[in-house]
Each structure stands twice: as C-alpha cells, then as structure tokens.
Amino acid sequence: MANNQAPQGNHDPAGSTQMFRAFVDEAPQGRQAAASGGGPRIGLILGVVVAVAVIAAVAWLALG
C-alpha cells in the first residue's frame, strides 16, 4: 500500500510554503519602513488640497 502523505520535514515540492513564509516575514518590515518615511502621507495631503482647490474653482465659476 502506497503512502500518499507528505514527507516529514520542511520540503515543499511546489515551493509555495517557502514563498508564503518569505512574504509574511518581510511584510512587517515593509509596512514599518513605509510608515516612517512619510512620503505617502504628504502625497495624500497634497491630493486633498488640489481636489478642494478644483472644487472651489468650479463652484466659483458656476456661481460667479
């Protein structure tokens, strides 16, 4: 009778487990580096300011 269970140990023939573990191990470091940089936050603030300016300009032209 054949044994169809996975072998004991960490070998994954497809490699998906190792790739998933590498992703999970790297994710907190990536999030922490992005949060400390402040770059995306400045872009978001500038985007909001530009959007408010465009809406104000359209309202001024429509009502003026």
C-alpha positions in Angstrom: 0.0 0.0 0.0 1.4 3.4 -1.0 1.9 6.2 1.4 0.4 9.4 -0.2 1.1 11.7 2.7 3.7 14.5 2.5 7.2 13.6 3.7 8.2 14.7 7.2 10.3 17.9 7.1 10.1 21.3 5.5 10.4 20.3 1.9 7.6 21.7 -0.3 7.8 20.4 -3.9 5.8 23.4 -5.2 7.7 25.9 -3.2 4.5 27.8 -2.2 5.0 27.4 1.5 8.5 28.9 1.4 7.3 31.8 -0.8 4.4 32.4 1.6 6.7 32.4 4.7 9.1 34.8 3.0 6.2 37.1 2.2 4.9 37.0 5.7 8.3 37.5 7.3 9.0 40.6 5.0 5.6 42.3 5.3 6.0 43.9 8.8 9.4 45.4 7.8 7.9 46.8 4.6 5.0 48.4 6.4 7.2 49.8 9.1 9.6 51.4 6.6 6.7 53.0 4.6 5.1 54.4 7.8 8.3 56.0 9.0 9.1 57.6 5.6 6.0 59.9 5.5 6.1 60.1 1.7 2.6 58.7 1.0 1.1 60.9 3.7 2.4 64.1 2.0 1.0 62.9 -1.3 -2.4 62.3 0.2 -2.4 65.8 1.8 -1.4 67.4 -1.5 -4.1 65.4 -3.3 -6.8 66.6 -0.9 -5.6 70.2 -1.2 -5.7 70.1 -5.0 -9.1 68.5 -5.0 -10.5 71.2 -2.7 -9.0 73.9 -4.9 -10.5 72.4 -8.0 -14.0 72.1 -6.4 -13.7 75.7 -5.2 -12.7 76.9 -8.6 -15.6 75.1 -10.3 -18.1 76.5 -7.7 -16.7 80.0 -8.1 -17.1 79.8 -11.9 -20.6 78.3 -11.7 -21.9 80.8 -9.2 -20.0 83.8 -10.4 
